[in-house]
Amino acid sequence: MVFSSIEFLFLFMPVAIGAYFVVPRALKNHVLLAASLLFYTWGGGAFVFILAASIAVNYWAGGFAAAAREQGNDRRRAIGVAVGVAANVALLGYFKYANFFVDQLNSVGDALGIGTIAWTNIGLPIGISFFTFQSMSYTIDVAMGRAERLRNPFDFALFVSLFPQLIAGPIVRYHQIADQLRDRRTRIDDVAEGVVRFAHGLVKKVLIADSVAVIADAAFGSNPSDLTTGAAWLGVAAYTVQIYFDFSGYSDMAIGLGRVLGFHFPENFNRPYSALSITDFWRRWHITLSSFFRDYLYVPLGGSRGSTAATYRNLVVVFLLTGLWHGANWTFVAWGAYHGALLIIERVTGQRPTEGASLPWLRRGFVLLLVMIGWVLFRAESLPAAVEYLRAMFTFTGGVGAAVGDVITVKATIALAIGAASVLLPGRFVAGVELQQRVGAVPAVARAALMGLALPYTLMVVASGSFSPFLYFQF
């Protein structure tokens, strides 16, 4: 079920939230858990049993590790963490990467003439990359004493399956909402701010991301021989806008829904296209993923505390895995390697400012160009396709071609212009946060325009059936 679907907006969400506020406080978590499992079953079908199995294993592993910590038994605590991490990695490995691994083996087998492995492709459970990471955070956090374990298994099941952020994040680590799972209060201000934040995300997704998607799809779907330089740049510009407004729109909706229900989820974006360096970009883009890898992988590997070579090794490992986390395709591995290489270059040259740098607009433009080149690797169907697309971007052929030209409508052009213009805003101006929290005449007028004009129009678009799934649903 998609947040921007008729079923969610006009049926599931009002019923779930209404039931949540009607029942006594002691039953609120149970209502949310039932709603979350129904939400997942609606979209994932029988994969809900995989989710349930993951919940059971991780609850046991976390409890085992926490009990060992309380007893001062480091060996048993390490066993609990190892079991939890291994179970989640195995789940990801089988469902997300087995098809890719077998395909690579079969390609080698074909090339060497030694035969292939008989294999039936495995379906991918929706949200698996997110709920496995959240589950791992529970076991690690309670084992390290960052938060107390949950005694109630239903509360843990709710933590893993909470529907506002189950499918595409933000990745909420256990210690961030441990107290909220046990006891929370929803104030009228929370509801008001949450509704505004949700509406902002819905508008971003439906009116901007979905509108420019047709340009990106046409460009990246074009025959390489027909792809002109103009079409290639329009396509990557459209995708740059699409992926940000799509994913940050989902995060806004998740944060807003969570706020309505009394949860305070971490922010996931902070104007990433205003970054002054690639280092700065990764402090602003998909913040919950980059901080997860930093705290649970990069730092345990040694971070930047060892030799220069060890630091570079750690960066390479983290960003190869960051790329692979997004999907089982060499394009994602290449995208991760590309960003890892850029981070190393910035360290070698000493050019990794995060604020207060000279020539900020020049730096922002150059970093955005590097990020756009990376998006070609991310969006392309294969590495050869990415190479052909990059070739088209820099060979300077005229025109935009029929495929792209046919989809450049007034609606798509306006959406692309608005999305691109957002790059010109001040680097720390985050519209969702401003609309949600800022007081004063200007924010009040902006909220009125959002709720009175943009939201009703967006709901009309949704009612017409003109929406698409979120991009990060596939990851």
SULZIQUI-V610965 format. One record per backbone hydrogen bond with DSSP energy under -0.5 kcal/mol. CO is the residue of the C=O (numbers start at 1). NH is the residue of the N-H. E is the energy in kcal/mol with one decimal. If there is no record, write none. Layout:
co->(CO	CO)
nh->(NH	NH)
e->(E	E)
This chain:
co->(2	5	6	7	7	8	11	12	13	14	15	16	17	18	19	24	24	25	27	28	29	30	31	32	33	34	35	36	37	38	39	40	41	44	45	46	47	47	48	49	50	51	52	53	54	55	56	57	58	59	60	61	62	63	64	65	66	67	68	68	69	72	73	74	75	76	77	78	79	80	81	82	83	84	85	86	87	88	89	90	91	92	92	93	93	94	97	98	99	100	101	102	103	104	105	106	107	108	109	109	109	119	123	125	127	127	128	129	130	131	132	133	134	135	136	137	138	139	140	141	141	141	149	151	152	152	153	154	155	156	157	158	162	162	163	165	170	171	173	173	174	174	177	178	179	185	187	188	189	190	191	192	193	194	195	196	197	198	199	200	201	202	203	203	204	204	205	208	209	210	212	212	213	214	215	216	217	219	223	223	224	226	228	229	230	231	232	233	234	235	236	237	238	239	240	241	242	243	244	245	246	247	248	249	250	251	252	253	254	255	256	257	258	259	263	268	271	272	277	278	280	281	281	284	286	286	287	288	289	290	291	292	293	293	294	297	298	298	299	302	307	308	309	310	311	312	313	314	315	316	317	318	319	320	321	322	323	323	324	327	329	329	330	331	332	333	334	335	336	337	338	339	340	341	342	343	344	345	346	346	350	359	360	361	362	363	364	365	366	367	368	369	370	371	372	373	373	374	375	376	382	383	384	385	386	387	388	389	390	391	392	397	397	399	399	400	401	402	404	404	405	407	409	410	411	412	413	414	415	416	417	418	420	421	422	426	428	429	430	431	432	433	433	434	440	441	442	443	444	445	446	447	448	449	449	450	453	454	455	456	457	458	459	460	461	462	465	470	471	472	473)
nh->(5	9	10	11	12	13	15	16	17	18	19	20	21	22	23	27	28	28	31	32	33	34	35	36	37	38	39	40	41	42	43	44	45	47	48	49	50	51	52	53	54	55	56	57	58	59	60	61	62	63	64	65	66	67	68	69	70	71	72	73	72	74	77	78	79	80	81	82	83	84	85	86	87	88	89	90	91	92	93	94	95	96	97	97	98	98	101	102	103	104	105	106	107	108	109	110	111	112	113	114	115	121	125	128	130	131	132	133	134	135	136	137	138	139	140	141	142	143	144	145	146	147	151	153	155	156	157	158	159	160	161	162	165	166	166	169	172	173	176	177	177	178	181	182	183	187	191	192	193	194	195	196	197	198	199	200	201	202	203	204	205	206	207	208	208	209	210	212	213	214	215	216	217	218	219	220	221	222	226	227	227	228	232	233	234	235	236	237	238	239	240	241	242	243	244	245	246	247	248	249	250	251	252	253	254	255	256	257	258	259	260	261	263	262	265	287	274	275	281	282	283	284	285	270	289	290	291	292	293	294	295	296	297	298	299	301	302	303	302	305	311	312	313	314	315	316	317	318	319	320	321	322	323	324	325	326	326	327	327	329	332	333	334	335	336	337	338	339	340	341	342	343	344	345	346	347	348	349	350	351	352	363	364	365	366	367	368	369	370	371	372	373	374	375	376	376	377	378	379	380	386	387	388	389	390	391	392	393	394	394	395	229	230	230	231	404	405	406	407	408	408	409	413	414	415	416	417	418	419	420	421	422	423	424	425	429	430	431	434	435	436	437	438	438	444	445	446	447	448	449	450	451	452	453	454	455	457	458	459	460	461	462	463	464	466	465	467	473	474	475	127)
e->(-1.9	-2.5	-2.5	-1.0	-2.8	-2.7	-1.9	-3.0	-2.7	-2.2	-2.6	-2.0	-2.0	-1.4	-2.0	-1.7	-0.6	-1.1	-2.3	-2.5	-2.5	-2.4	-2.5	-2.5	-2.5	-2.1	-2.6	-2.4	-2.5	-2.6	-1.4	-3.8	-2.2	-1.9	-1.8	-2.0	-0.6	-1.9	-2.4	-2.3	-2.4	-2.3	-2.3	-2.4	-2.4	-2.2	-2.0	-2.7	-2.6	-2.2	-2.8	-2.5	-2.6	-2.5	-2.0	-2.1	-2.4	-1.6	-0.6	-2.7	-1.0	-1.0	-2.0	-2.4	-1.8	-2.3	-2.2	-2.6	-2.6	-2.2	-2.9	-2.7	-2.5	-1.9	-2.7	-2.7	-2.0	-2.5	-3.2	-2.5	-2.2	-2.5	-1.0	-0.8	-0.7	-0.8	-2.7	-2.7	-2.3	-2.1	-2.3	-2.8	-2.0	-2.1	-2.7	-2.6	-2.2	-2.2	-1.0	-2.0	-0.8	-0.5	-0.6	-1.5	-0.8	-2.6	-1.7	-0.7	-2.2	-1.9	-2.2	-2.1	-1.4	-1.7	-2.4	-2.6	-2.5	-1.8	-2.2	-0.6	-2.4	-0.9	-0.5	-0.7	-0.7	-1.5	-2.5	-1.8	-2.1	-2.1	-2.1	-1.7	-1.3	-0.6	-0.5	-1.2	-1.0	-0.7	-1.5	-0.7	-1.3	-1.0	-1.9	-1.0	-2.3	-0.7	-1.8	-2.4	-2.8	-2.7	-2.4	-1.8	-2.3	-2.6	-2.6	-2.4	-2.1	-2.4	-2.4	-2.2	-2.3	-2.7	-2.1	-0.8	-0.9	-2.5	-2.4	-2.1	-1.2	-0.5	-0.8	-1.7	-3.0	-1.9	-2.3	-2.7	-1.4	-1.1	-2.2	-0.7	-0.8	-0.7	-2.5	-2.4	-2.3	-2.6	-2.3	-2.3	-2.6	-2.3	-2.3	-2.0	-3.1	-2.9	-1.1	-2.7	-2.7	-2.1	-2.6	-0.9	-2.0	-2.3	-2.5	-2.2	-2.8	-2.9	-2.5	-2.7	-2.7	-2.2	-2.0	-1.6	-3.3	-1.4	-0.6	-2.5	-1.8	-1.6	-2.2	-2.1	-1.0	-1.4	-2.4	-1.8	-0.9	-2.2	-2.6	-1.2	-2.5	-2.0	-2.7	-2.7	-1.4	-3.2	-2.8	-2.1	-0.5	-2.6	-1.5	-2.5	-2.2	-2.3	-2.4	-2.5	-2.2	-2.3	-2.6	-2.5	-2.5	-2.3	-2.1	-2.1	-2.1	-2.4	-2.4	-0.9	-0.9	-0.6	-1.0	-1.6	-0.9	-1.5	-2.7	-2.2	-2.5	-2.6	-2.6	-2.1	-2.5	-2.6	-2.1	-2.2	-2.0	-2.5	-2.3	-1.8	-2.6	-2.5	-1.1	-1.5	-0.8	-2.3	-2.9	-2.2	-2.2	-2.8	-2.4	-1.9	-2.1	-2.5	-2.5	-2.1	-1.9	-2.0	-1.0	-0.6	-1.0	-1.9	-2.6	-2.3	-2.1	-2.5	-2.3	-2.2	-2.7	-2.2	-2.1	-1.8	-1.2	-0.6	-0.8	-0.8	-0.8	-0.8	-0.6	-0.5	-2.3	-2.3	-1.2	-0.6	-0.9	-2.0	-2.5	-2.6	-2.2	-2.4	-2.4	-2.6	-2.6	-2.7	-2.3	-1.2	-1.5	-1.8	-1.3	-1.9	-0.9	-0.7	-2.6	-3.0	-1.8	-2.4	-0.5	-1.8	-1.7	-2.4	-2.4	-2.6	-2.2	-2.4	-2.4	-2.9	-2.6	-1.9	-2.2	-3.0	-1.9	-2.4	-2.6	-1.7	-2.0	-2.6	-2.5	-1.2	-1.8	-1.9	-1.4	-1.5	-1.3	-1.1	-0.6)
